[in-house]
Amino acid sequence: MADKLHFSLVSPERELYSGLVDQVDAPGTEGDFGVLAGHAPVMATLREGRVIVRNEGRETIYDVKGGFADVTASGLTILAEQAAPAVV
């Protein structure tokens, strides 16, 4: 089994997602980026776009408008200015 990444997506209203996942793709202001378990520490600003959470062959998608992504040894936390489940 591959390593899992702990991911948390938080908006000012509530925490929308928290759990172990395979990968998260996010809309950075300097380009989209993906995060897997073991990723080097980084902090990035986010633009409006979609956060795609990939786990066990399924995707969960959220629309975000701005915020920050913080990758540490313990996982990825996204603090979004606005976030909601995407309508697909």
C-alpha positions as CSV (number, residue, x, y, z in Angstrom):
1,M,0.0,0.0,0.0
2,A,1.3,3.4,-0.9
3,D,1.8,6.1,1.7
4,K,-1.2,8.4,2.4
5,L,-1.2,12.2,2.7
6,H,-3.2,13.8,5.6
7,F,-5.3,16.5,4.0
8,S,-7.4,19.2,5.5
9,L,-9.5,21.8,3.7
10,V,-10.7,24.7,5.9
11,S,-12.9,27.7,5.0
12,P,-13.8,30.5,7.4
13,E,-17.2,28.8,8.0
14,R,-16.1,25.2,8.6
15,E,-13.7,22.3,7.8
16,L,-14.9,20.8,4.5
17,Y,-12.5,17.8,4.4
18,S,-10.1,16.1,6.7
19,G,-8.6,12.7,6.1
20,L,-5.9,10.5,4.5
21,V,-5.8,10.7,0.7
22,D,-3.6,9.6,-2.2
23,Q,-3.1,13.0,-3.8
24,V,-4.4,16.6,-3.9
25,D,-4.2,19.0,-6.8
26,A,-4.6,22.7,-6.1
27,P,-4.8,25.9,-8.2
28,G,-1.7,27.9,-7.1
29,T,-1.2,31.5,-8.2
30,E,2.0,30.5,-9.9
31,G,0.5,27.4,-11.5
32,D,-1.5,24.3,-10.5
33,F,0.4,21.8,-8.3
34,G,-0.1,18.3,-6.9
35,V,0.9,17.0,-3.5
36,L,1.6,13.4,-2.6
37,A,2.7,11.9,0.7
38,G,6.4,12.8,1.4
39,H,6.2,16.1,-0.5
40,A,8.8,18.7,0.4
41,P,7.6,21.5,2.8
42,V,6.2,24.5,0.9
43,M,3.7,27.3,1.3
44,A,1.8,28.6,-1.7
45,T,-1.0,31.1,-2.4
46,L,-4.1,29.9,-4.2
47,R,-6.1,31.5,-6.9
48,E,-9.7,30.8,-7.8
49,G,-10.1,27.2,-9.1
50,R,-10.7,23.6,-8.2
51,V,-9.1,21.5,-5.5
52,I,-9.2,17.9,-6.6
53,V,-8.8,15.2,-3.9
54,R,-7.8,11.8,-5.2
55,N,-8.3,8.7,-3.1
56,E,-8.8,5.1,-3.8
57,G,-9.6,5.8,-7.5
58,R,-12.2,8.4,-6.7
59,E,-12.1,12.2,-7.0
60,T,-13.8,14.7,-4.7
61,I,-13.8,18.3,-6.1
62,Y,-14.1,21.6,-4.3
63,D,-14.3,25.1,-5.7
64,V,-12.0,27.6,-3.9
65,K,-11.5,31.3,-4.2
66,G,-8.1,32.3,-2.8
67,G,-6.2,31.2,0.3
68,F,-3.1,29.4,1.2
69,A,-1.7,25.9,1.0
70,D,0.7,24.7,3.6
71,V,2.6,21.4,3.1
72,T,4.5,20.2,6.2
73,A,5.8,16.8,7.3
74,S,2.4,16.1,8.8
75,G,0.4,16.8,5.6
76,L,-1.3,19.4,3.5
77,T,-3.6,22.1,4.9
78,I,-5.5,24.5,2.7
79,L,-6.9,27.6,4.3
80,A,-9.4,28.9,1.7
81,E,-10.9,32.4,1.6
82,Q,-14.1,30.6,0.2
83,A,-14.6,27.0,-0.5
84,A,-17.6,24.7,-1.4
85,P,-18.2,21.3,-2.9
86,A,-18.1,21.7,-6.7
87,V,-21.2,21.1,-8.8
88,V,-20.1,18.8,-11.5
